[in-house]
Amino acid sequence: MDLSARLFGVNAWSILVPEALEGVACVGVLYLTVRRWFGPAAGLLAGTVLALTPVATLMFRFNNPDALLVLLLTLALTP
C-alpha cells in the first residue's frame, strides 16, 4: 500500500487496489496448490470457496494488513 500511495498519491483507489490484487493472487495460488494435489475440479472449488467466504471478502475489501498475511500464508503452503 505504501508503494502504491507513493506512486499514485493518497486516495481510496491507490490504497484499496493492492488489497484486491492480494485477494486475487491468494485465490490463484490456492487454486494452483490444490490443483497440483487433487485435480482441476478441486482447485476450482477451493478457489471459489475462498473467494466467496464472507470473512475473506470483507478482508480483501478494506484497508488492513490481513490480506497480505493471508497471501503470505497461502504462499507458504505451496510446495
mmCIF file of the N, C-alpha and C atoms, coordinates in Angstrom:
data_MODEL
# 
_entry.id   MODEL 
# 
loop_
_atom_site.group_PDB 
_atom_site.id 
_atom_site.type_symbol 
_atom_site.label_atom_id 
_atom_site.label_alt_id 
_atom_site.label_comp_id 
_atom_site.label_asym_id 
_atom_site.label_entity_id 
_atom_site.label_seq_id 
_atom_site.pdbx_PDB_ins_code 
_atom_site.Cartn_x 
_atom_site.Cartn_y 
_atom_site.Cartn_z 
_atom_site.occupancy 
_atom_site.B_iso_or_equiv 
_atom_site.pdbx_formal_charge 
_atom_site.auth_seq_id 
_atom_site.auth_comp_id 
_atom_site.auth_asym_id 
_atom_site.auth_atom_id 
_atom_site.pdbx_PDB_model_num 
ATOM 1   N N  . MET A 1 1  ? 0.822   -1.184  0.000   1.00 0.00 ? 1  MET A N  1 
ATOM 2   C CA . MET A 1 1  ? 0.000   0.000   0.000   1.00 0.00 ? 1  MET A CA 1 
ATOM 3   C C  . MET A 1 1  ? 0.868   1.250   0.000   1.00 0.00 ? 1  MET A C  1 
ATOM 4   N N  . ASP A 1 2  ? 1.986   1.179   0.680   1.00 0.00 ? 2  ASP A N  1 
ATOM 5   C CA . ASP A 1 2  ? 2.873   2.333   0.756   1.00 0.00 ? 2  ASP A CA 1 
ATOM 6   C C  . ASP A 1 2  ? 3.414   2.691   -0.626  1.00 0.00 ? 2  ASP A C  1 
ATOM 7   N N  . LEU A 1 3  ? 3.860   1.694   -1.360  1.00 0.00 ? 3  LEU A N  1 
ATOM 8   C CA . LEU A 1 3  ? 4.383   1.955   -2.704  1.00 0.00 ? 3  LEU A CA 1 
ATOM 9   C C  . LEU A 1 3  ? 3.300   2.489   -3.634  1.00 0.00 ? 3  LEU A C  1 
ATOM 10  N N  . SER A 1 4  ? 2.116   1.926   -3.533  1.00 0.00 ? 4  SER A N  1 
ATOM 11  C CA . SER A 1 4  ? 1.015   2.392   -4.362  1.00 0.00 ? 4  SER A CA 1 
ATOM 12  C C  . SER A 1 4  ? 0.642   3.834   -4.020  1.00 0.00 ? 4  SER A C  1 
ATOM 13  N N  . ALA A 1 5  ? 0.634   4.158   -2.739  1.00 0.00 ? 5  ALA A N  1 
ATOM 14  C CA . ALA A 1 5  ? 0.313   5.534   -2.334  1.00 0.00 ? 5  ALA A CA 1 
ATOM 15  C C  . ALA A 1 5  ? 1.394   6.504   -2.786  1.00 0.00 ? 5  ALA A C  1 
ATOM 16  N N  . ARG A 1 6  ? 2.633   6.080   -2.770  1.00 0.00 ? 6  ARG A N  1 
ATOM 17  C CA . ARG A 1 6  ? 3.709   6.960   -3.241  1.00 0.00 ? 6  ARG A CA 1 
ATOM 18  C C  . ARG A 1 6  ? 3.652   7.170   -4.748  1.00 0.00 ? 6  ARG A C  1 
ATOM 19  N N  . LEU A 1 7  ? 3.282   6.117   -5.491  1.00 0.00 ? 7  LEU A N  1 
ATOM 20  C CA . LEU A 1 7  ? 3.224   6.230   -6.947  1.00 0.00 ? 7  LEU A CA 1 
ATOM 21  C C  . LEU A 1 7  ? 2.003   7.004   -7.433  1.00 0.00 ? 7  LEU A C  1 
ATOM 22  N N  . PHE A 1 8  ? 0.842   6.731   -6.840  1.00 0.00 ? 8  PHE A N  1 
ATOM 23  C CA . PHE A 1 8  ? -0.407  7.281   -7.347  1.00 0.00 ? 8  PHE A CA 1 
ATOM 24  C C  . PHE A 1 8  ? -1.029  8.346   -6.452  1.00 0.00 ? 8  PHE A C  1 
ATOM 25  N N  . GLY A 1 9  ? -0.387  8.659   -5.344  1.00 0.00 ? 9  GLY A N  1 
ATOM 26  C CA . GLY A 1 9  ? -0.964  9.625   -4.410  1.00 0.00 ? 9  GLY A CA 1 
ATOM 27  C C  . GLY A 1 9  ? -1.881  8.934   -3.419  1.00 0.00 ? 9  GLY A C  1 
ATOM 28  N N  . VAL A 1 10 ? -2.193  9.615   -2.352  1.00 0.00 ? 10 VAL A N  1 
ATOM 29  C CA . VAL A 1 10 ? -3.039  9.020   -1.314  1.00 0.00 ? 10 VAL A CA 1 
ATOM 30  C C  . VAL A 1 10 ? -4.501  9.275   -1.667  1.00 0.00 ? 10 VAL A C  1 
ATOM 31  N N  . ASN A 1 11 ? -5.169  8.233   -2.093  1.00 0.00 ? 11 ASN A N  1 
ATOM 32  C CA . ASN A 1 11 ? -6.609  8.269   -2.330  1.00 0.00 ? 11 ASN A CA 1 
ATOM 33  C C  . ASN A 1 11 ? -7.153  6.858   -2.119  1.00 0.00 ? 11 ASN A C  1 
ATOM 34  N N  . ALA A 1 12 ? -8.449  6.718   -2.151  1.00 0.00 ? 12 ALA A N  1 
ATOM 35  C CA . ALA A 1 12 ? -9.059  5.411   -1.867  1.00 0.00 ? 12 ALA A CA 1 
ATOM 36  C C  . ALA A 1 12 ? -8.622  4.356   -2.879  1.00 0.00 ? 12 ALA A C  1 
ATOM 37  N N  . TRP A 1 13 ? -8.514  4.736   -4.133  1.00 0.00 ? 13 TRP A N  1 
ATOM 38  C CA . TRP A 1 13 ? -8.154  3.788   -5.176  1.00 0.00 ? 13 TRP A CA 1 
ATOM 39  C C  . TRP A 1 13 ? -6.758  3.220   -4.954  1.00 0.00 ? 13 TRP A C  1 
ATOM 40  N N  . SER A 1 14 ? -5.796  4.080   -4.651  1.00 0.00 ? 14 SER A N  1 
ATOM 41  C CA . SER A 1 14 ? -4.415  3.606   -4.514  1.00 0.00 ? 14 SER A CA 1 
ATOM 42  C C  . SER A 1 14 ? -4.209  2.785   -3.251  1.00 0.00 ? 14 SER A C  1 
ATOM 43  N N  . ILE A 1 15 ? -5.095  2.898   -2.292  1.00 0.00 ? 15 ILE A N  1 
ATOM 44  C CA . ILE A 1 15 ? -4.990  2.103   -1.070  1.00 0.00 ? 15 ILE A CA 1 
ATOM 45  C C  . ILE A 1 15 ? -5.685  0.755   -1.228  1.00 0.00 ? 15 ILE A C  1 
ATOM 46  N N  . LEU A 1 16 ? -6.829  0.722   -1.902  1.00 0.00 ? 16 LEU A N  1 
ATOM 47  C CA . LEU A 1 16 ? -7.626  -0.498  -1.953  1.00 0.00 ? 16 LEU A CA 1 
ATOM 48  C C  . LEU A 1 16 ? -7.260  -1.442  -3.095  1.00 0.00 ? 16 LEU A C  1 
ATOM 49  N N  . VAL A 1 17 ? -6.672  -0.947  -4.158  1.00 0.00 ? 17 VAL A N  1 
ATOM 50  C CA . VAL A 1 17 ? -6.321  -1.824  -5.279  1.00 0.00 ? 17 VAL A CA 1 
ATOM 51  C C  . VAL A 1 17 ? -5.282  -2.873  -4.883  1.00 0.00 ? 17 VAL A C  1 
ATOM 52  N N  . PRO A 1 18 ? -4.224  -2.530  -4.132  1.00 0.00 ? 18 PRO A N  1 
ATOM 53  C CA . PRO A 1 18 ? -3.295  -3.595  -3.722  1.00 0.00 ? 18 PRO A CA 1 
ATOM 54  C C  . PRO A 1 18 ? -3.965  -4.682  -2.872  1.00 0.00 ? 18 PRO A C  1 
ATOM 55  N N  . GLU A 1 19 ? -4.930  -4.292  -2.041  1.00 0.00 ? 19 GLU A N  1 
ATOM 56  C CA . GLU A 1 19 ? -5.650  -5.288  -1.242  1.00 0.00 ? 19 GLU A CA 1 
ATOM 57  C C  . GLU A 1 19 ? -6.442  -6.235  -2.146  1.00 0.00 ? 19 GLU A C  1 
ATOM 58  N N  . ALA A 1 20 ? -7.103  -5.693  -3.145  1.00 0.00 ? 20 ALA A N  1 
ATOM 59  C CA . ALA A 1 20 ? -7.871  -6.528  -4.066  1.00 0.00 ? 20 ALA A CA 1 
ATOM 60  C C  . ALA A 1 20 ? -6.954  -7.439  -4.879  1.00 0.00 ? 20 ALA A C  1 
ATOM 61  N N  . LEU A 1 21 ? -5.814  -6.921  -5.300  1.00 0.00 ? 21 LEU A N  1 
ATOM 62  C CA . LEU A 1 21 ? -4.861  -7.747  -6.048  1.00 0.00 ? 21 LEU A CA 1 
ATOM 63  C C  . LEU A 1 21 ? -4.291  -8.865  -5.185  1.00 0.00 ? 21 LEU A C  1 
ATOM 64  N N  . GLU A 1 22 ? -4.090  -8.597  -3.905  1.00 0.00 ? 22 GLU A N  1 
ATOM 65  C CA . GLU A 1 22 ? -3.637  -9.659  -3.000  1.00 0.00 ? 22 GLU A CA 1 
ATOM 66  C C  . GLU A 1 22 ? -4.704  -10.732 -2.862  1.00 0.00 ? 22 GLU A C  1 
ATOM 67  N N  . GLY A 1 23 ? -5.960  -10.348 -2.841  1.00 0.00 ? 23 GLY A N  1 
ATOM 68  C CA . GLY A 1 23 ? -7.043  -11.328 -2.788  1.00 0.00 ? 23 GLY A CA 1 
ATOM 69  C C  . GLY A 1 23 ? -7.098  -12.193 -4.026  1.00 0.00 ? 23 GLY A C  1 
ATOM 70  N N  . VAL A 1 24 ? -6.948  -11.577 -5.186  1.00 0.00 ? 24 VAL A N  1 
ATOM 71  C CA . VAL A 1 24 ? -6.942  -12.330 -6.451  1.00 0.00 ? 24 VAL A CA 1 
ATOM 72  C C  . VAL A 1 24 ? -5.740  -13.270 -6.494  1.00 0.00 ? 24 VAL A C  1 
ATOM 73  N N  . ALA A 1 25 ? -4.588  -12.786 -6.063  1.00 0.00 ? 25 ALA A N  1 
ATOM 74  C CA . ALA A 1 25 ? -3.389  -13.637 -6.039  1.00 0.00 ? 25 ALA A CA 1 
ATOM 75  C C  . ALA A 1 25 ? -3.565  -14.802 -5.072  1.00 0.00 ? 25 ALA A C  1 
ATOM 76  N N  . CYS A 1 26 ? -4.202  -14.561 -3.947  1.00 0.00 ? 26 CYS A N  1 
ATOM 77  C CA . CYS A 1 26 ? -4.423  -15.624 -2.965  1.00 0.00 ? 26 CYS A CA 1 
ATOM 78  C C  . CYS A 1 26 ? -5.320  -16.722 -3.549  1.00 0.00 ? 26 CYS A C  1 
ATOM 79  N N  . VAL A 1 27 ? -6.371  -16.330 -4.252  1.00 0.00 ? 27 VAL A N  1 
ATOM 80  C CA . VAL A 1 27 ? -7.254  -17.318 -4.887  1.00 0.00 ? 27 VAL A CA 1 
ATOM 81  C C  . VAL A 1 27 ? -6.484  -18.098 -5.949  1.00 0.00 ? 27 VAL A C  1 
ATOM 82  N N  . GLY A 1 28 ? -5.663  -17.413 -6.727  1.00 0.00 ? 28 GLY A N  1 
ATOM 83  C CA . GLY A 1 28 ? -4.878  -18.089 -7.759  1.00 0.00 ? 28 GLY A CA 1 
ATOM 84  C C  . GLY A 1 28 ? -3.871  -19.070 -7.192  1.00 0.00 ? 28 GLY A C  1 
ATOM 85  N N  . VAL A 1 29 ? -3.182  -18.664 -6.132  1.00 0.00 ? 29 VAL A N  1 
ATOM 86  C CA . VAL A 1 29 ? -2.194  -19.547 -5.505  1.00 0.00 ? 29 VAL A CA 1 
ATOM 87  C C  . VAL A 1 29 ? -2.883  -20.760 -4.889  1.00 0.00 ? 29 VAL A C  1 
ATOM 88  N N  . LEU A 1 30 ? -4.025  -20.544 -4.250  1.00 0.00 ? 30 LEU A N  1 
ATOM 89  C CA . LEU A 1 30 ? -4.760  -21.668 -3.668  1.00 0.00 ? 30 LEU A CA 1 
ATOM 90  C C  . LEU A 1 30 ? -5.228  -22.623 -4.757  1.00 0.00 ? 30 LEU A C  1 
ATOM 91  N N  . TYR A 1 31 ? -5.722  -22.085 -5.868  1.00 0.00 ? 31 TYR A N  1 
ATOM 92  C CA . TYR A 1 31 ? -6.143  -22.925 -6.983  1.00 0.00 ? 31 TYR A CA 1 
ATOM 93  C C  . TYR A 1 31 ? -4.984  -23.783 -7.491  1.00 0.00 ? 31 TYR A C  1 
ATOM 94  N N  . LEU A 1 32 ? -3.830  -23.161 -7.706  1.00 0.00 ? 32 LEU A N  1 
ATOM 95  C CA . LEU A 1 32 ? -2.681  -23.910 -8.234  1.00 0.00 ? 32 LEU A CA 1 
ATOM 96  C C  . LEU A 1 32 ? -2.201  -24.979 -7.254  1.00 0.00 ? 32 LEU A C  1 
ATOM 97  N N  . THR A 1 33 ? -2.229  -24.661 -5.981  1.00 0.00 ? 33 THR A N  1 
ATOM 98  C CA . THR A 1 33 ? -1.771  -25.622 -4.977  1.00 0.00 ? 33 THR A CA 1 
ATOM 99  C C  . THR A 1 33 ? -2.705  -26.823 -4.884  1.00 0.00 ? 33 THR A C  1 
ATOM 100 N N  . VAL A 1 34 ? -4.006  -26.564 -4.828  1.00 0.00 ? 34 VAL A N  1 
ATOM 101 C CA . VAL A 1 34 ? -4.970  -27.673 -4.711  1.00 0.00 ? 34 VAL A CA 1 
ATOM 102 C C  . VAL A 1 34 ? -5.028  -28.458 -6.014  1.00 0.00 ? 34 VAL A C  1 
ATOM 103 N N  . ARG A 1 35 ? -4.912  -27.781 -7.146  1.00 0.00 ? 35 ARG A N  1 
ATOM 104 C CA . ARG A 1 35 ? -4.946  -28.480 -8.435  1.00 0.00 ? 35 ARG A CA 1 
ATOM 105 C C  . ARG A 1 35 ? -3.794  -29.468 -8.560  1.00 0.00 ? 35 ARG A C  1 
ATOM 106 N N  . ARG A 1 36 ? -2.651  -29.100 -8.034  1.00 0.00 ? 36 ARG A N  1 
ATOM 107 C CA . ARG A 1 36 ? -1.488  -29.985 -8.130  1.00 0.00 ? 36 ARG A CA 1 
ATOM 108 C C  . ARG A 1 36 ? -1.735  -31.315 -7.416  1.00 0.00 ? 36 ARG A C  1 
ATOM 109 N N  . TRP A 1 37 ? -2.431  -31.261 -6.281  1.00 0.00 ? 37 TRP A N  1 
ATOM 110 C CA . TRP A 1 37 ? -2.620  -32.470 -5.490  1.00 0.00 ? 37 TRP A CA 1 
ATOM 111 C C  . TRP A 1 37 ? -3.913  -33.220 -5.814  1.00 0.00 ? 37 TRP A C  1 
ATOM 112 N N  . PHE A 1 38 ? -5.002  -32.492 -6.123  1.00 0.00 ? 38 PHE A N  1 
ATOM 113 C CA . PHE A 1 38 ? -6.307  -33.134 -6.217  1.00 0.00 ? 38 PHE A CA 1 
ATOM 114 C C  . PHE A 1 38 ? -7.022  -32.937 -7.545  1.00 0.00 ? 38 PHE A C  1 
ATOM 115 N N  . GLY A 1 39 ? -6.429  -32.229 -8.486  1.00 0.00 ? 39 GLY A N  1 
ATOM 116 C CA . GLY A 1 39 ? -7.048  -32.052 -9.796  1.00 0.00 ? 39 GLY A CA 1 
ATOM 117 C C  . GLY A 1 39 ? -7.702  -30.693 -9.960  1.00 0.00 ? 39 GLY A C  1 
ATOM 118 N N  . PRO A 1 40 ? -8.048  -30.375 -11.219 1.00 0.00 ? 40 PRO A N  1 
ATOM 119 C CA . PRO A 1 40 ? -8.573  -29.038 -11.516 1.00 0.00 ? 40 PRO A CA 1 
ATOM 120 C C  . PRO A 1 40 ? -9.943  -28.749 -10.900 1.00 0.00 ? 40 PRO A C  1 
ATOM 121 N N  . ALA A 1 41 ? -10.802 -29.751 -10.785 1.00 0.00 ? 41 ALA A N  1 
ATOM 122 C CA . ALA A 1 41 ? -12.133 -29.510 -10.214 1.00 0.00 ? 41 ALA A CA 1 
ATOM 123 C C  . ALA A 1 41 ? -12.022 -29.114 -8.744  1.00 0.00 ? 41 ALA A C  1 
ATOM 124 N N  . ALA A 1 42 ? -11.172 -29.799 -8.013  1.00 0.00 ? 42 ALA A N  1 
ATOM 125 C CA . ALA A 1 42 ? -10.972 -29.460 -6.609  1.00 0.00 ? 42 ALA A CA 1 
ATOM 126 C C  . ALA A 1 42 ? -10.310 -28.094 -6.459  1.00 0.00 ? 42 ALA A C  1 
ATOM 127 N N  . GLY A 1 43 ? -9.422  -27.750 -7.382  1.00 0.00 ? 43 GLY A N  1 
ATOM 128 C CA . GLY A 1 43 ? -8.795  -26.435 -7.360  1.00 0.00 ? 43 GLY A CA 1 
ATOM 129 C C  . GLY A 1 43 ? -9.803  -25.324 -7.567  1.00 0.00 ? 43 GLY A C  1 
ATOM 130 N N  . LEU A 1 44 ? -10.693 -25.517 -8.534  1.00 0.00 ? 44 LEU A N  1 
ATOM 131 C CA . LEU A 1 44 ? -11.746 -24.524 -8.767  1.00 0.00 ? 44 LEU A CA 1 
ATOM 132 C C  . LEU A 1 44 ? -12.674 -24.390 -7.564  1.00 0.00 ? 44 LEU A C  1 
ATOM 133 N N  . LEU A 1 45 ? -12.997 -25.508 -6.948  1.00 0.00 ? 45 LEU A N  1 
ATOM 134 C CA . LEU A 1 45 ? -13.859 -25.470 -5.768  1.00 0.00 ? 45 LEU A CA 1 
ATOM 135 C C  . LEU A 1 45 ? -13.175 -24.732 -4.623  1.00 0.00 ? 45 LEU A C  1 
ATOM 136 N N  . ALA A 1 46 ? -11.911 -25.008 -4.386  1.00 0.00 ? 46 ALA A N  1 
ATOM 137 C CA . ALA A 1 46 ? -11.184 -24.341 -3.301  1.00 0.00 ? 46 ALA A CA 1 
ATOM 138 C C  . ALA A 1 46 ? -11.060 -22.841 -3.559  1.00 0.00 ? 46 ALA A C  1 
ATOM 139 N N  . GLY A 1 47 ? -10.745 -22.447 -4.787  1.00 0.00 ? 47 GLY A N  1 
ATOM 140 C CA . GLY A 1 47 ? -10.658 -21.029 -5.116  1.00 0.00 ? 47 GLY A CA 1 
ATOM 141 C C  . GLY A 1 47 ? -11.996 -20.328 -4.984  1.00 0.00 ? 47 GLY A C  1 
ATOM 142 N N  . THR A 1 48 ? -13.053 -20.995 -5.409  1.00 0.00 ? 48 THR A N  1 
ATOM 143 C CA . THR A 1 48 ? -14.389 -20.406 -5.299  1.00 0.00 ? 48 THR A CA 1 
ATOM 144 C C  . THR A 1 48 ? -14.806 -20.248 -3.849  1.00 0.00 ? 48 THR A C  1 
ATOM 145 N N  . VAL A 1 49 ? -14.528 -21.245 -3.040  1.00 0.00 ? 49 VAL A N  1 
ATOM 146 C CA . VAL A 1 49 ? -14.884 -21.154 -1.618  1.00 0.00 ? 49 VAL A CA 1 
ATOM 147 C C  . VAL A 1 49 ? -14.124 -20.017 -0.953  1.00 0.00 ? 49 VAL A C  1 
ATOM 148 N N  . LEU A 1 50 ? -12.849 -19.867 -1.247  1.00 0.00 ? 50 LEU A N  1 
ATOM 149 C CA . LEU A 1 50 ? -12.093 -18.762 -0.670  1.00 0.00 ? 50 LEU A CA 1 
ATOM 150 C C  . LEU A 1 50 ? -12.631 -17.422 -1.142  1.00 0.00 ? 50 LEU A C  1 
ATOM 151 N N  . ALA A 1 51 ? -12.940 -17.304 -2.421  1.00 0.00 ? 51 ALA A N  1 
ATOM 152 C CA . ALA A 1 51 ? -13.417 -16.031 -2.964  1.00 0.00 ? 51 ALA A CA 1 
ATOM 153 C C  . ALA A 1 51 ? -14.786 -15.650 -2.419  1.00 0.00 ? 51 ALA A C  1 
ATOM 154 N N  . LEU A 1 52 ? -15.614 -16.631 -2.093  1.00 0.00 ? 52 LEU A N  1 
ATOM 155 C CA . LEU A 1 52 ? -16.970 -16.342 -1.636  1.00 0.00 ? 52 LEU A CA 1 
ATOM 156 C C  . LEU A 1 52 ? -17.135 -16.385 -0.123  1.00 0.00 ? 52 LEU A C  1 
ATOM 157 N N  . THR A 1 53 ? -16.096 -16.718 0.609   1.00 0.00 ? 53 THR A N  1 
ATOM 158 C CA . THR A 1 53 ? -16.180 -16.719 2.062   1.00 0.00 ? 53 THR A CA 1 
ATOM 159 C C  . THR A 1 53 ? -16.371 -15.282 2.546   1.00 0.00 ? 53 THR A C  1 
ATOM 160 N N  . PRO A 1 54 ? -17.384 -15.021 3.367   1.00 0.00 ? 54 PRO A N  1 
ATOM 161 C CA . PRO A 1 54 ? -17.647 -13.644 3.792   1.00 0.00 ? 54 PRO A CA 1 
ATOM 162 C C  . PRO A 1 54 ? -16.471 -12.972 4.498   1.00 0.00 ? 54 PRO A C  1 
ATOM 163 N N  . VAL A 1 55 ? -15.744 -13.700 5.309   1.00 0.00 ? 55 VAL A N  1 
ATOM 164 C CA . VAL A 1 55 ? -14.608 -13.099 6.015   1.00 0.00 ? 55 VAL A CA 1 
ATOM 165 C C  . VAL A 1 55 ? -13.520 -12.697 5.028   1.00 0.00 ? 55 VAL A C  1 
ATOM 166 N N  . ALA A 1 56 ? -13.227 -13.548 4.070   1.00 0.00 ? 56 ALA A N  1 
ATOM 167 C CA . ALA A 1 56 ? -12.201 -13.218 3.072   1.00 0.00 ? 56 ALA A CA 1 
ATOM 168 C C  . ALA A 1 56 ? -12.656 -12.050 2.203   1.00 0.00 ? 56 ALA A C  1 
ATOM 169 N N  . THR A 1 57 ? -13.926 -12.032 1.843   1.00 0.00 ? 57 THR A N  1 
ATOM 170 C CA . THR A 1 57 ? -14.444 -10.930 1.026   1.00 0.00 ? 57 THR A CA 1 
ATOM 171 C C  . THR A 1 57 ? -14.309 -9.603  1.755   1.00 0.00 ? 57 THR A C  1 
ATOM 172 N N  . LEU A 1 58 ? -14.658 -9.568  3.019   1.00 0.00 ? 58 LEU A N  1 
ATOM 173 C CA . LEU A 1 58 ? -14.507 -8.334  3.793   1.00 0.00 ? 58 LEU A CA 1 
ATOM 174 C C  . LEU A 1 58 ? -13.048 -7.971  4.000   1.00 0.00 ? 58 LEU A C  1 
ATOM 175 N N  . MET A 1 59 ? -12.211 -8.957  4.215   1.00 0.00 ? 59 MET A N  1 
ATOM 176 C CA . MET A 1 59 ? -10.801 -8.689  4.484   1.00 0.00 ? 59 MET A CA 1 
ATOM 177 C C  . MET A 1 59 ? -10.091 -8.095  3.276   1.00 0.00 ? 59 MET A C  1 
ATOM 178 N N  . PHE A 1 60 ? -10.438 -8.564  2.073   1.00 0.00 ? 60 PHE A N  1 
ATOM 179 C CA . PHE A 1 60 ? -9.784  -8.075  0.871   1.00 0.00 ? 60 PHE A CA 1 
ATOM 180 C C  . PHE A 1 60 ? -10.390 -6.772  0.351   1.00 0.00 ? 60 PHE A C  1 
ATOM 181 N N  . ARG A 1 61 ? -11.430 -6.251  0.997   1.00 0.00 ? 61 ARG A N  1 
ATOM 182 C CA . ARG A 1 61 ? -12.079 -5.018  0.558   1.00 0.00 ? 61 ARG A CA 1 
ATOM 183 C C  . ARG A 1 61 ? -11.653 -3.786  1.330   1.00 0.00 ? 61 ARG A C  1 
ATOM 184 N N  . PHE A 1 62 ? -11.082 -3.965  2.502   1.00 0.00 ? 62 PHE A N  1 
ATOM 185 C CA . PHE A 1 62 ? -10.788 -2.825  3.361   1.00 0.00 ? 62 PHE A CA 1 
ATOM 186 C C  . PHE A 1 62 ? -9.291  -2.685  3.584   1.00 0.00 ? 62 PHE A C  1 
ATOM 187 N N  . ASN A 1 63 ? -8.913  -1.555  4.102   1.00 0.00 ? 63 ASN A N  1 
ATOM 188 C CA . ASN A 1 63 ? -7.515  -1.209  4.302   1.00 0.00 ? 63 ASN A CA 1 
ATOM 189 C C  . ASN A 1 63 ? -7.007  -1.821  5.610   1.00 0.00 ? 63 ASN A C  1 
ATOM 190 N N  . ASN A 1 64 ? -6.541  -3.040  5.544   1.00 0.00 ? 64 ASN A N  1 
ATOM 191 C CA . ASN A 1 64 ? -5.911  -3.675  6.693   1.00 0.00 ? 64 ASN A CA 1 
ATOM 192 C C  . ASN A 1 64 ? -4.827  -4.631  6.202   1.00 0.00 ? 64 ASN A C  1 
ATOM 193 N N  . PRO A 1 65 ? -3.850  -4.926  7.039   1.00 0.00 ? 65 PRO A N  1 
ATOM 194 C CA . PRO A 1 65 ? -2.730  -5.767  6.588   1.00 0.00 ? 65 PRO A CA 1 
ATOM 195 C C  . PRO A 1 65 ? -3.043  -7.258  6.571   1.00 0.00 ? 65 PRO A C  1 
ATOM 196 N N  . ASP A 1 66 ? -4.251  -7.657  6.916   1.00 0.00 ? 66 ASP A N  1 
ATOM 197 C CA . ASP A 1 66 ? -4.572  -9.079  6.960   1.00 0.00 ? 66 ASP A CA 1 
ATOM 198 C C  . ASP A 1 66 ? -4.563  -9.725  5.579   1.00 0.00 ? 66 ASP A C  1 
ATOM 199 N N  . ALA A 1 67 ? -4.836  -8.966  4.549   1.00 0.00 ? 67 ALA A N  1 
ATOM 200 C CA . ALA A 1 67 ? -4.825  -9.530  3.198   1.00 0.00 ? 67 ALA A CA 1 
ATOM 201 C C  . ALA A 1 67 ? -3.427  -10.006 2.825   1.00 0.00 ? 67 ALA A C  1 
ATOM 202 N N  . LEU A 1 68 ? -2.430  -9.227  3.165   1.00 0.00 ? 68 LEU A N  1 
ATOM 203 C CA . LEU A 1 68 ? -1.045  -9.636  2.889   1.00 0.00 ? 68 LEU A CA 1 
ATOM 204 C C  . LEU A 1 68 ? -0.679  -10.856 3.715   1.00 0.00 ? 68 LEU A C  1 
ATOM 205 N N  . LEU A 1 69 ? -1.127  -10.921 4.952   1.00 0.00 ? 69 LEU A N  1 
ATOM 206 C CA . LEU A 1 69 ? -0.848  -12.079 5.801   1.00 0.00 ? 69 LEU A CA 1 
ATOM 207 C C  . LEU A 1 69 ? -1.453  -13.343 5.215   1.00 0.00 ? 69 LEU A C  1 
ATOM 208 N N  . VAL A 1 70 ? -2.689  -13.272 4.743   1.00 0.00 ? 70 VAL A N  1 
ATOM 209 C CA . VAL A 1 70 ? -3.320  -14.451 4.153   1.00 0.00 ? 70 VAL A CA 1 
ATOM 210 C C  . VAL A 1 70 ? -2.604  -14.871 2.880   1.00 0.00 ? 70 VAL A C  1 
ATOM 211 N N  . LEU A 1 71 ? -2.196  -13.911 2.074   1.00 0.00 ? 71 LEU A N  1 
ATOM 212 C CA . LEU A 1 71 ? -1.455  -14.237 0.863   1.00 0.00 ? 71 LEU A CA 1 
ATOM 213 C C  . LEU A 1 71 ? -0.128  -14.917 1.198   1.00 0.00 ? 71 LEU A C  1 
ATOM 214 N N  . LEU A 1 72 ? 0.585   -14.390 2.156   1.00 0.00 ? 72 LEU A N  1 
ATOM 215 C CA . LEU A 1 72 ? 1.878   -14.987 2.525   1.00 0.00 ? 72 LEU A CA 1 
ATOM 216 C C  . LEU A 1 72 ? 1.711   -16.366 3.150   1.00 0.00 ? 72 LEU A C  1 
ATOM 217 N N  . LEU A 1 73 ? 0.663   -16.567 3.937   1.00 0.00 ? 73 LEU A N  1 
ATOM 218 C CA . LEU A 1 73 ? 0.406   -17.896 4.498   1.00 0.00 ? 73 LEU A CA 1 
ATOM 219 C C  . LEU A 1 73 ? 0.028   -18.891 3.415   1.00 0.00 ? 73 LEU A C  1 
ATOM 220 N N  . THR A 1 74 ? -0.719  -18.444 2.424   1.00 0.00 ? 74 THR A N  1 
ATOM 221 C CA . THR A 1 74 ? -1.074  -19.324 1.317   1.00 0.00 ? 74 THR A CA 1 
ATOM 222 C C  . THR A 1 74 ? 0.162   -19.672 0.487   1.00 0.00 ? 74 THR A C  1 
ATOM 223 N N  . LEU A 1 75 ? 1.026   -18.700 0.278   1.00 0.00 ? 75 LEU A N  1 
ATOM 224 C CA . LEU A 1 75 ? 2.273   -18.965 -0.441  1.00 0.00 ? 75 LEU A CA 1 
ATOM 225 C C  . LEU A 1 75 ? 3.189   -19.912 0.343   1.00 0.00 ? 75 LEU A C  1 
ATOM 226 N N  . ALA A 1 76 ? 3.132   -19.849 1.668   1.00 0.00 ? 76 ALA A N  1 
ATOM 227 C CA . ALA A 1 76 ? 3.964   -20.740 2.485   1.00 0.00 ? 76 ALA A CA 1 
ATOM 228 C C  . ALA A 1 76 ? 3.533   -22.197 2.350   1.00 0.00 ? 76 ALA A C  1 
ATOM 229 N N  . LEU A 1 77 ? 2.268   -22.422 2.005   1.00 0.00 ? 77 LEU A N  1 
ATOM 230 C CA . LEU A 1 77 ? 1.774   -23.796 1.846   1.00 0.00 ? 77 LEU A CA 1 
ATOM 231 C C  . LEU A 1 77 ? 2.103   -24.394 0.482   1.00 0.00 ? 77 LEU A C  1 
ATOM 232 N N  . THR A 1 78 ? 2.528   -23.567 -0.438  1.00 0.00 ? 78 THR A N  1 
ATOM 233 C CA . THR A 1 78 ? 2.826   -24.035 -1.785  1.00 0.00 ? 78 THR A CA 1 
ATOM 234 C C  . THR A 1 78 ? 4.118   -24.854 -1.768  1.00 0.00 ? 78 THR A C  1 
ATOM 235 N N  . PRO A 1 79 ? 4.040   -26.078 -2.307  1.00 0.00 ? 79 PRO A N  1 
ATOM 236 C CA . PRO A 1 79 ? 5.257   -26.915 -2.295  1.00 0.00 ? 79 PRO A CA 1 
ATOM 237 C C  . PRO A 1 79 ? 6.289   -26.456 -3.291  1.00 0.00 ? 79 PRO A C  1 
# 
